[in-house]
Amino acid sequence: MDSLALSGDCFALFDPALPRAGKPRRPHPTFNWSTERVPGSIEKLAALKPRTCWPGHYGPLTGDVAAQLRNIAG
């Protein structure tokens, strides 16, 4: 298993106001169907313990991916 996750817009690596790569963050409400469900989705992704995660824009997220995701879900 290569531990690669393709996550679409589950999380973001940019702020729409400043569209350049940055730290992981919850997606802007414009980019999700249910802002209330975002933390749970991010937790589920973190539970998969991917080594690399490619969001929809400005990827990849590397390092301790699960910890970074849990940090933004919390």
N, CA, C and O atoms as a GROMACS GRO file, in nm:
protein
  296
    1MET      N    1   0.084  -0.117   0.000
    1MET     CA    2   0.000   0.000   0.000
    1MET      C    3   0.090   0.124   0.000
    1MET      O    4   0.188   0.131   0.074
    2ASP      N    5   0.056   0.221  -0.082
    2ASP     CA    6   0.141   0.339  -0.094
    2ASP      C    7   0.101   0.453  -0.001
    2ASP      O    8   0.172   0.552   0.008
    3SER      N    9  -0.011   0.440   0.069
    3SER     CA   10  -0.057   0.540   0.166
    3SER      C   11  -0.076   0.679   0.106
    3SER      O   12  -0.044   0.780   0.168
    4LEU      N   13  -0.129   0.683  -0.014
    4LEU     CA   14  -0.158   0.807  -0.083
    4LEU      C   15  -0.309   0.833  -0.077
    4LEU      O   16  -0.388   0.743  -0.106
    5ALA      N   17  -0.348   0.954  -0.040
    5ALA     CA   18  -0.489   0.992  -0.039
    5ALA      C   19  -0.510   1.109  -0.134
    5ALA      O   20  -0.435   1.207  -0.131
    6LEU      N   21  -0.611   1.097  -0.217
    6LEU     CA   22  -0.655   1.207  -0.305
    6LEU      C   23  -0.783   1.259  -0.242
    6LEU      O   24  -0.886   1.192  -0.246
    7SER      N   25  -0.777   1.377  -0.183
    7SER     CA   26  -0.886   1.420  -0.096
    7SER      C   27  -0.979   1.526  -0.151
    7SER      O   28  -1.072   1.568  -0.082
    8GLY      N   29  -0.956   1.572  -0.272
    8GLY     CA   30  -1.043   1.676  -0.325
    8GLY      C   31  -1.043   1.798  -0.236
    8GLY      O   32  -0.936   1.848  -0.199
    9ASP      N   33  -1.161   1.847  -0.199
    9ASP     CA   34  -1.170   1.968  -0.116
    9ASP      C   35  -1.205   1.938   0.029
    9ASP      O   36  -1.266   2.020   0.097
   10CYS      N   37  -1.165   1.820   0.079
   10CYS     CA   38  -1.188   1.785   0.219
   10CYS      C   39  -1.118   1.884   0.311
   10CYS      O   40  -1.169   1.919   0.417
   11PHE      N   41  -1.000   1.929   0.270
   11PHE     CA   42  -0.927   2.034   0.340
   11PHE      C   43  -0.859   2.119   0.234
   11PHE      O   44  -0.858   2.083   0.116
   12ALA      N   45  -0.803   2.229   0.275
   12ALA     CA   46  -0.739   2.319   0.179
   12ALA      C   47  -0.598   2.353   0.224
   12ALA      O   48  -0.566   2.348   0.343
   13LEU      N   49  -0.516   2.385   0.129
   13LEU     CA   50  -0.380   2.432   0.157
   13LEU      C   51  -0.365   2.578   0.115
   13LEU      O   52  -0.255   2.624   0.086
   14PHE      N   53  -0.478   2.650   0.112
   14PHE     CA   54  -0.474   2.791   0.075
   14PHE      C   55  -0.597   2.862   0.130
   14PHE      O   56  -0.697   2.799   0.165
   15ASP      N   57  -0.588   2.992   0.137
   15ASP     CA   58  -0.700   3.078   0.174
   15ASP      C   59  -0.750   3.140   0.044
   15ASP      O   60  -0.670   3.197  -0.030
   16PRO      N   61  -0.879   3.130   0.012
   16PRO     CA   62  -0.927   3.185  -0.115
   16PRO      C   63  -0.892   3.333  -0.135
   16PRO      O   64  -0.880   3.378  -0.249
   17ALA      N   65  -0.876   3.407  -0.027
   17ALA     CA   66  -0.841   3.549  -0.040
   17ALA      C   67  -0.694   3.567  -0.080
   17ALA      O   68  -0.657   3.670  -0.136
   18LEU      N   69  -0.612   3.468  -0.050
   18LEU     CA   70  -0.469   3.472  -0.082
   18LEU      C   71  -0.432   3.340  -0.149
   18LEU      O   72  -0.367   3.256  -0.086
   19PRO      N   73  -0.472   3.320  -0.274
   19PRO     CA   74  -0.455   3.189  -0.338
   19PRO      C   75  -0.309   3.151  -0.366
   19PRO      O   76  -0.259   3.162  -0.478
   20ARG      N   77  -0.243   3.106  -0.261
   20ARG     CA   78  -0.109   3.051  -0.274
   20ARG      C   79  -0.094   2.943  -0.167
   20ARG      O   80  -0.168   2.943  -0.068
   21ALA      N   81  -0.002   2.854  -0.187
   21ALA     CA   82   0.015   2.743  -0.095
   21ALA      C   83   0.041   2.791   0.047
   21ALA      O   84   0.107   2.893   0.069
   22GLY      N   85  -0.012   2.718   0.143
   22GLY     CA   86   0.007   2.751   0.283
   22GLY      C   87  -0.014   2.629   0.370
   22GLY      O   88   0.001   2.516   0.323
   23LYS      N   89  -0.047   2.652   0.495
   23LYS     CA   90  -0.070   2.544   0.590
   23LYS      C   91  -0.210   2.486   0.567
   23LYS      O   92  -0.299   2.554   0.516
   24PRO      N   93  -0.229   2.359   0.607
   24PRO     CA   94  -0.362   2.301   0.591
   24PRO      C   95  -0.465   2.374   0.676
   24PRO      O   96  -0.434   2.422   0.785
   25ARG      N   97  -0.585   2.383   0.625
   25ARG     CA   98  -0.695   2.450   0.693
   25ARG      C   99  -0.827   2.387   0.648
   25ARG      O  100  -0.832   2.316   0.547
   26ARG      N  101  -0.931   2.414   0.723
   26ARG     CA  102  -1.064   2.371   0.681
   26ARG      C  103  -1.100   2.448   0.554
   26ARG      O  104  -1.058   2.563   0.537
   27PRO      N  105  -1.176   2.385   0.466
   27PRO     CA  106  -1.212   2.456   0.344
   27PRO      C  107  -1.310   2.571   0.373
   27PRO      O  108  -1.389   2.565   0.467
   28HIS      N  109  -1.302   2.671   0.291
   28HIS     CA  110  -1.396   2.783   0.300
   28HIS      C  111  -1.536   2.728   0.278
   28HIS      O  112  -1.553   2.637   0.197
   29PRO      N  113  -1.638   2.778   0.347
   29PRO     CA  114  -1.775   2.728   0.332
   29PRO      C  115  -1.825   2.722   0.188
   29PRO      O  116  -1.910   2.640   0.155
   30THR      N  117  -1.773   2.807   0.102
   30THR     CA  118  -1.812   2.804  -0.038
   30THR      C  119  -1.776   2.671  -0.104
   30THR      O  120  -1.839   2.632  -0.202
   31PHE      N  121  -1.675   2.602  -0.051
   31PHE     CA  122  -1.623   2.482  -0.115
   31PHE      C  123  -1.666   2.352  -0.048
   31PHE      O  124  -1.602   2.249  -0.068
   32ASN      N  125  -1.773   2.354   0.031
   32ASN     CA  126  -1.823   2.229   0.089
   32ASN      C  127  -1.975   2.235   0.098
   32ASN      O  128  -2.035   2.342   0.095
   33TRP      N  129  -2.036   2.118   0.109
   33TRP     CA  130  -2.181   2.111   0.116
   33TRP      C  131  -2.233   2.127   0.258
   33TRP      O  132  -2.346   2.171   0.278
   34SER      N  133  -2.151   2.092   0.355
   34SER     CA  134  -2.196   2.097   0.494
   34SER      C  135  -2.078   2.133   0.585
   34SER      O  136  -1.998   2.047   0.621
   35THR      N  137  -2.069   2.259   0.620
   35THR     CA  138  -1.961   2.305   0.707
   35THR      C  139  -1.961   2.228   0.839
   35THR      O  140  -1.854   2.204   0.895
   36GLU      N  141  -2.077   2.190   0.888
   36GLU     CA  142  -2.086   2.115   1.014
   36GLU      C  143  -2.022   1.977   1.005
   36GLU      O  144  -1.975   1.924   1.105
   37ARG      N  145  -2.021   1.918   0.885
   37ARG     CA  146  -1.966   1.783   0.869
   37ARG      C  147  -1.818   1.782   0.833
   37ARG      O  148  -1.756   1.676   0.832
   38VAL      N  149  -1.762   1.897   0.805
   38VAL     CA  150  -1.621   1.905   0.765
   38VAL      C  151  -1.527   1.842   0.868
   38VAL      O  152  -1.443   1.761   0.830
   39PRO      N  153  -1.538   1.876   0.998
   39PRO     CA  154  -1.446   1.816   1.095
   39PRO      C  155  -1.449   1.662   1.095
   39PRO      O  156  -1.344   1.597   1.105
   40GLY      N  157  -1.567   1.606   1.085
   40GLY     CA  158  -1.579   1.459   1.081
   40GLY      C  159  -1.514   1.399   0.958
   40GLY      O  160  -1.450   1.294   0.966
   41SER      N  161  -1.529   1.465   0.845
   41SER     CA  162  -1.466   1.417   0.722
   41SER      C  163  -1.314   1.422   0.732
   41SER      O  164  -1.245   1.331   0.687
   42ILE      N  165  -1.264   1.530   0.791
   42ILE     CA  166  -1.119   1.543   0.807
   42ILE      C  167  -1.068   1.436   0.904
   42ILE      O  168  -0.962   1.378   0.881
   43GLU      N  169  -1.142   1.409   1.012
   43GLU     CA  170  -1.104   1.303   1.107
   43GLU      C  171  -1.100   1.167   1.039
   43GLU      O  172  -1.008   1.088   1.063
   44LYS      N  173  -1.198   1.138   0.954
   44LYS     CA  174  -1.199   1.011   0.881
   44LYS      C  175  -1.077   0.999   0.791
   44LYS      O  176  -1.016   0.892   0.782
   45LEU      N  177  -1.042   1.106   0.724
   45LEU     CA  178  -0.924   1.106   0.639
   45LEU      C  179  -0.799   1.084   0.723
   45LEU      O  180  -0.712   1.006   0.684
   46ALA      N  181  -0.788   1.152   0.837
   46ALA     CA  182  -0.672   1.135   0.926
   46ALA      C  183  -0.660   0.991   0.974
   46ALA      O  184  -0.550   0.939   0.988
   47ALA      N  185  -0.774   0.926   1.001
   47ALA     CA  186  -0.773   0.788   1.050
   47ALA      C  187  -0.713   0.690   0.949
   47ALA      O  188  -0.668   0.582   0.987
   48LEU      N  189  -0.713   0.727   0.823
   48LEU     CA  190  -0.652   0.642   0.720
   48LEU      C  191  -0.499   0.646   0.725
   48LEU      O  192  -0.432   0.563   0.665
   49LYS      N  193  -0.445   0.743   0.798
   49LYS     CA  194  -0.301   0.762   0.816
   49LYS      C  195  -0.223   0.767   0.684
   49LYS      O  196  -0.126   0.693   0.666
   50PRO      N  197  -0.266   0.854   0.593
   50PRO     CA  198  -0.191   0.863   0.467
   50PRO      C  199  -0.053   0.924   0.491
   50PRO      O  200  -0.036   1.009   0.578
   51ARG      N  201   0.044   0.881   0.411
   51ARG     CA  202   0.177   0.942   0.418
   51ARG      C  203   0.183   1.069   0.334
   51ARG      O  204   0.257   1.162   0.364
   52THR      N  205   0.102   1.071   0.228
   52THR     CA  206   0.092   1.186   0.139
   52THR      C  207  -0.055   1.207   0.109
   52THR      O  208  -0.129   1.112   0.087
   53CYS      N  209  -0.097   1.332   0.107
   53CYS     CA  210  -0.236   1.362   0.076
   53CYS      C  211  -0.239   1.479  -0.023
   53CYS      O  212  -0.182   1.585   0.001
   54TRP      N  213  -0.307   1.456  -0.134
   54TRP     CA  214  -0.321   1.560  -0.237
   54TRP      C  215  -0.462   1.617  -0.231
   54TRP      O  216  -0.557   1.550  -0.270
   55PRO      N  217  -0.475   1.742  -0.182
   55PRO     CA  218  -0.606   1.807  -0.189
   55PRO      C  219  -0.632   1.855  -0.332
   55PRO      O  220  -0.551   1.834  -0.422
   56GLY      N  221  -0.745   1.919  -0.350
   56GLY     CA  222  -0.782   1.965  -0.484
   56GLY      C  223  -0.689   2.070  -0.542
   56GLY      O  224  -0.682   2.085  -0.664
   57HIS      N  225  -0.619   2.144  -0.456
   57HIS     CA  226  -0.533   2.253  -0.503
   57HIS      C  227  -0.409   2.260  -0.414
   57HIS      O  228  -0.416   2.234  -0.294
   58TYR      N  229  -0.298   2.295  -0.471
   58TYR     CA  230  -0.175   2.325  -0.397
   58TYR      C  231  -0.122   2.209  -0.314
   58TYR      O  232  -0.081   2.229  -0.200
   59GLY      N  233  -0.123   2.088  -0.367
   59GLY     CA  234  -0.069   1.975  -0.292
   59GLY      C  235   0.078   1.957  -0.318
   59GLY      O  236   0.137   2.031  -0.396
   60PRO      N  237   0.138   1.861  -0.254
   60PRO     CA  238   0.082   1.766  -0.159
   60PRO      C  239   0.103   1.810  -0.014
   60PRO      O  240   0.183   1.899   0.015
   61LEU      N  241   0.030   1.745   0.075
   61LEU     CA  242   0.053   1.757   0.217
   61LEU      C  243   0.136   1.636   0.257
   61LEU      O  244   0.097   1.522   0.231
   62THR      N  245   0.251   1.660   0.319
   62THR     CA  246   0.341   1.552   0.359
   62THR      C  247   0.381   1.569   0.505
   62THR      O  248   0.330   1.658   0.574
   63GLY      N  249   0.470   1.487   0.552
   63GLY     CA  250   0.512   1.489   0.692
   63GLY      C  251   0.417   1.404   0.773
   63GLY      O  252   0.372   1.300   0.725
   64ASP      N  253   0.384   1.446   0.893
   64ASP     CA  254   0.287   1.374   0.975
   64ASP      C  255   0.148   1.422   0.933
   64ASP      O  256   0.086   1.506   0.998
   65VAL      N  257   0.102   1.366   0.824
   65VAL     CA  258  -0.024   1.408   0.763
   65VAL      C  259  -0.141   1.392   0.860
   65VAL      O  260  -0.223   1.483   0.875
   66ALA      N  261  -0.150   1.276   0.925
   66ALA     CA  262  -0.262   1.251   1.016
   66ALA      C  263  -0.267   1.355   1.128
   66ALA      O  264  -0.374   1.405   1.160
   67ALA      N  265  -0.153   1.388   1.186
   67ALA     CA  266  -0.150   1.487   1.294
   67ALA      C  267  -0.191   1.625   1.243
   67ALA      O  268  -0.264   1.697   1.312
   68GLN      N  269  -0.146   1.662   1.126
   68GLN     CA  270  -0.183   1.792   1.069
   68GLN      C  271  -0.334   1.799   1.043
   68GLN      O  272  -0.396   1.902   1.066
   69LEU      N  273  -0.390   1.688   0.996
   69LEU     CA  274  -0.534   1.685   0.970
   69LEU      C  275  -0.614   1.689   1.100
   69LEU      O  276  -0.713   1.761   1.110
   70ARG      N  277  -0.570   1.611   1.200
   70ARG     CA  278  -0.641   1.614   1.329
   70ARG      C  279  -0.636   1.755   1.389
   70ARG      O  280  -0.732   1.800   1.452
   71ASN      N  281  -0.526   1.824   1.370
   71ASN     CA  282  -0.512   1.960   1.422
   71ASN      C  283  -0.617   2.055   1.364
   71ASN      O  284  -0.672   2.137   1.437
   72ILE      N  285  -0.644   2.044   1.235
   72ILE     CA  286  -0.743   2.134   1.175
   72ILE      C  287  -0.886   2.086   1.196
   72ILE      O  288  -0.979   2.166   1.188
   73ALA      N  289  -0.904   1.957   1.223
   73ALA     CA  290  -1.039   1.905   1.246
   73ALA      C  291  -1.091   1.948   1.383
   73ALA      O  292  -1.210   1.973   1.400
   74GLY      N  293  -0.999   1.956   1.480
   74GLY     CA  294  -1.033   1.980   1.619
   74GLY      C  295  -1.087   2.109   1.651
   74GLY      O  296  -1.118   2.136   1.767
   0.00000   0.00000   0.00000
